[in-house]
């Protein structure tokens, strides 16, 4: 009897031990699940925020550059100043058509008078003359301050990211404003196609009334007392998203058997700081959820032999979770490297952009000062570039910029740094190079460009200014010297290399 009782007690103890260890494993699995989920959420939010910010920055830089190119056309400015809508439409309609072909999300290309009246809508040429001063704050501000304005603004037909610039005539007199408006869906499409992240847009109901009044076809569903969801794509998902998503760190929503992580990315604010709405991203987590479910199932199934293999199984589970995290971190590192490359490279010439070359410049200045190494700078400007654009068109001008960048990249050393300084200007940092040697390098570049057949136009020349580091405190002083030499090269006939200080 004692043996039976002892056996029963041992069985009860063994079963209790198995149950206890199983519970521990399940609880640890749950903790790891939360840890993995928190890691994924933090990384996704961080990457999404960086991509979101940089995408808008790249969009604004691109369309500001395009707008400046259009406003450099004297014929366009003359037609606008004369109030000749037909001529202005004739000059700018082909440009608008080409830009829309490149980006169908470009919804607005608009000239305004200095009184904030519509002069020419390239997207709706038949509508003009209406007074926009009551609700187009950005245009009022551009016309009042005569400075560019970039940001999100609500119009009669929707929410657009706008780039607005003042327009001046040949005398420098302010004659109006010009803007581009890009549909917010442009950014959302980038996230969907490139990063597998879908978007839900919540619009303030007061703002929505303005849009819906002129856009009855706009689809929407009510979310709460303050917001509508516009253009809902997935009814199941939209109907199951809780109101707490606008305040919590994240929520998990199971839609048609698929686990989704929903998290707030940013508030949409107008240039006045008014609440336009909120942008929420949706990340498909089904793959991670299935992996975690498999791990939980394995933990339960192995409970009956957990006494013999408990430590072994614990190690395996930890390794499995570590592998999930490592895999996800590897993917994020790839995304971050791609993002860093995008933010440092000029999209047209594939050379460093100005922000990147300035950062490199400052580091090389400190190195040259610390180790007493020579450092020289070359500023190169394409001669008569505006005429190239006017005669052959901006596509030919872009090809010239690309070819110039390609030629220079092939001629400089691996230790040198090359970037687009702005417009048709390029900058080269020649490390550990004296003024005498950098003059030889600059002359070789000038001759090579002069001899190269660019097709349209066949011949392109450049003017070059060079200067050597001589203890300047900041890069602006050294650039100013090279820029002064460039100005003298331009003034004395172009297609030449001038060095600072000038020879007496």
Buried (B, 14 or more C-beta within 10 A) or exposed (E): EEEEEEEEEEEEEEEEEBEEBBEBBBEBBEEBBEEBBEBBBEBBBEBBEBBBEBBBEBBBBBBBBBBEBBBEBEEBBBBBBEEBBEBBBEBBBEBBEEBBEEBEBBBBBBBBBBEBBBBBBBBEBEEBEEEBEEBBBBBBBBBEEBEBBBBBBBBEBBBBBBBBBBBBBEEEEBBBBBBBBBBBBBBBBBBBEEBEBBBBBBBBBEBBEBBBEEBEEBEBEEBEEBBBBBBBEBEEBBEBBEEEBBEEEBBEBBBEEBBBBBBBBEEBEBBEEBBBBBBBBBBBBEEBBEBBEEBBEBBEEBBEEBEEEBEEBBEBBEEBBEEBBEEBEEEBEEBBEEBEEBBBBBEBBEBBBBEBBBEBBEEBBEEBBEEEEBBBBBBBBBBBBBEBBBEBBBEBBBBBBBBBBEBBEEBBEEEBBBBBBEBBBBBBBBBBBEBEBBBEBBBEBBEBBEEBEBEBBEEBEBBBBBBBBBEBEEBEBBBBBBBBBBBBBBEEEEBBBBBBEEEE
